[in-house]
Every structure is written in C-alpha cells, then in structure tokens.
C-alpha cells in the first residue's frame, strides 16, 4: 500500500520545495505499475508446496505461509488480467490472520473439501467461514464458467480505479 501512497508524499515534498515539481507524476506512474504487478503476487503460492491433513503450506514471494484449513475465516476470489488472459486466485485467510493465494488445482481440491467440512459443521451450529459467491462458483466448476459477471465487474473496477489514480496523480503533479 505504501507504494501506491508514494506519489502523495512526494507531492507534499514538491510543494515544500524539497523535490522537483514533476516528481509526483513520475513516482505515481511507476507506483501504479509496481503496485498492480506486485501487490496481487505477494501471497500467491509457488512451487514447491506441502500439504498435511489440516494445513496448506506454500512458498510465496514473502516466504513460507501455512494456512490452517480447520480454521478458515474468509475465502474470496481475486481476478487479475494480463496479456489478454484472466488469472484467478482464491485468497484464503485463517483465524490466525495468515493469507495465502491458491492457484493450483491440488490446493483448490483441498480447499473445497475443507469448506465442505466447515459447511457441514455450520449445519450443526458451529461458525463457518465467509466464502464469497464468486469463490464458491469458482470452486464448484474448475473451468471458471459462471463467473462472467464477476469478471466484468473486476475489469471495470480495475479500469476505473487505475484511471482515477492516474488522474489524481496528474492533477497533483500539474499544480
């Protein structure tokens, strides 16, 4: 998040005369590129990964993460776009606050079984995980069919937010 806030700090420094006037524009454009590439990839699993009966352990860019599948708190679907393709990552957070982005089929199957087990416990009165409808749809069909509305919304949100961010940075840099 600090990467995306960098241009606003440089705007303050430019107003004080410590930096050249155009620095917020340059930093803003570099920050939006770095932020859009780096932020989604921080918690995604990379090979090699390990599984146990109740844990999903994977390497990420920030080190090894271990999610307790018996204590899942939330599951949501992150959709990103690159080179004309759509990439989907299931982001799982357990009750300890550990987040892991699931990208492999093996991990998805393990997560699907853990959610089914938690849903069965919810029927008996135990609190269950919060799973977004898009994540449930993605887990139900491996192909990702039925996610057209989610994909369109994710694309529009990305385009609008990047456009507004660039407009604000350009506006601040021009003053």
C-alpha positions in Angstrom: 0.0 0.0 0.0 2.9 2.3 0.7 3.9 2.0 -3.0 0.6 3.5 -4.1 0.8 6.3 -1.5 4.3 7.3 -2.5 3.2 10.0 -5.1 1.1 11.8 -2.5 4.1 12.0 -0.1 6.3 13.3 -3.0 3.5 15.9 -3.7 3.9 17.3 -0.2 7.7 17.4 -0.6 7.4 19.1 -4.0 5.1 21.7 -2.5 7.6 22.4 0.2 10.4 22.7 -2.5 12.4 19.7 -1.5 11.6 17.8 -4.8 11.2 19.0 -8.4 7.6 19.8 -9.5 7.2 16.8 -11.8 8.3 14.2 -9.4 4.8 13.2 -8.2 3.8 12.3 -11.8 6.9 10.1 -12.4 6.6 8.4 -9.0 2.8 8.0 -9.5 3.1 6.3 -12.8 5.9 4.0 -11.5 3.9 3.2 -8.4 0.7 2.2 -10.3 2.8 -0.2 -12.4 4.7 -1.6 -9.5 1.5 -1.9 -7.4 -0.5 -3.6 -10.0 2.2 -6.2 -10.6 3.5 -6.7 -7.1 0.5 -6.5 -4.7 -1.5 -9.4 -6.0 1.5 -11.7 -6.2 2.7 -11.2 -2.6 0.5 -14.0 -1.2 0.3 -16.4 -4.2 1.6 -19.9 -3.7 4.6 -21.0 -5.6 6.1 -24.5 -6.0 7.3 -26.4 -4.0 4.4 -26.6 -1.6 3.3 -29.2 1.0 0.0 -30.4 2.3 -1.0 -32.0 5.5 -4.3 -33.2 6.7 -5.3 -29.8 8.2 -2.7 -27.4 6.8 -1.8 -25.9 3.4 1.8 -24.8 3.3 3.2 -22.9 0.4 6.1 -20.7 -0.6 5.2 -17.1 -1.6 7.2 -14.1 -2.5 7.3 -13.1 1.2 8.3 -16.5 2.5 6.6 -19.7 3.5 3.0 -19.5 4.6 0.9 -22.0 6.4 -3.0 -21.8 6.4 -5.0 -23.9 8.9 -7.8 -25.4 6.9 -9.8 -26.3 10.0 -10.0 -22.6 11.0 -10.7 -20.8 7.7 -12.1 -17.3 8.3 -12.6 -16.0 4.7 -12.2 -17.1 1.1 -12.6 -14.7 -1.8 -11.7 -14.7 -5.5 -9.1 -12.3 -6.9 -9.3 -11.9 -10.6 -6.4 -10.2 -12.5 -5.8 -9.6 -16.1 -2.6 -9.8 -18.1 -1.7 -10.3 -21.8 -5.3 -11.0 -22.8 -5.8 -13.7 -20.2 -7.7 -13.8 -16.9 -6.0 -15.1 -13.8 -7.9 -16.3 -10.8 -6.5 -16.7 -7.3 -8.5 -17.9 -4.3 -7.3 -15.9 -1.3 -7.8 -17.8 1.9 -7.4 -16.3 5.4 -7.5 -18.4 8.5 -8.4 -17.3 12.1 -4.7 -16.5 12.8 -4.7 -13.9 10.0 -2.5 -15.8 7.6 -3.3 -15.2 4.0 -2.5 -17.5 1.1 -3.4 -17.2 -2.6 -4.3 -20.6 -4.0 -3.6 -21.1 -7.7 -3.0 -24.9 -8.2 -5.7 -27.5 -8.8 -4.4 -29.7 -6.0 -4.8 -26.9 -3.5 -8.2 -25.9 -4.8 -9.4 -29.5 -4.2 -8.1 -29.5 -0.7 -9.8 -26.1 0.0 -13.0 -27.3 -1.5 -13.0 -30.3 0.9 -12.2 -28.1 3.9 -15.1 -25.7 3.0 -17.5 -28.6 2.6 -16.4 -29.9 6.0 -16.8 -26.5 7.6 -20.3 -26.1 6.0 -21.3 -29.4 7.5 -20.1 -28.1 10.9 -22.1 -24.9 10.3 -25.3 -27.0 9.9 -24.6 -28.3 13.4 -24.3 -24.8 14.8 -20.6 -24.1 14.6 -19.5 -20.8 13.0 -18.4 -21.3 9.4 -16.1 -19.4 7.1 -17.3 -16.5 5.0 -16.9 -17.6 1.4 -17.8 -15.1 -1.4 -20.3 -16.3 -4.0 -17.6 -15.9 -6.8 -15.2 -18.1 -4.8 -18.0 -20.7 -4.3 -18.8 -20.6 -8.1 -15.1 -21.0 -9.0 -14.6 -23.9 -6.6 -17.7 -25.6 -7.9 -16.6 -25.5 -11.5 -12.9 -25.9 -12.3 -13.3 -24.1 -15.7 -14.5 -20.8 -14.1 -17.7 -20.8 -16.1 -20.4 -18.8 -14.5 -18.1 -16.0 -13.4 -18.9 -13.7 -16.3 -20.5 -11.1 -14.0 -17.6 -11.2 -11.5 -15.0 -10.9 -14.3 -16.8 -7.9 -15.9 -17.1 -6.2 -12.5 -13.4 -6.9 -11.7 -12.3 -5.5 -15.1 -14.4 -2.4 -14.7 -13.2 -1.8 -11.1 -9.6 -2.1 -12.3 -10.0 0.3 -15.2 -11.9 2.9 -13.2 -9.6 2.7 -10.2 -6.4 3.0 -12.3 -7.9 5.8 -14.3 -8.9 7.8 -11.2 -5.5 7.1 -9.6 -3.6 8.4 -12.7 -6.0 11.4 -13.0 -5.3 12.4 -9.3 -1.6 12.0 -9.7 -1.5 14.0 -12.9 -3.7 16.7 -11.3 -1.4 16.9 -8.2 1.7 16.9 -10.4 0.4 19.7 -12.5 -0.2 22.1 -9.6 
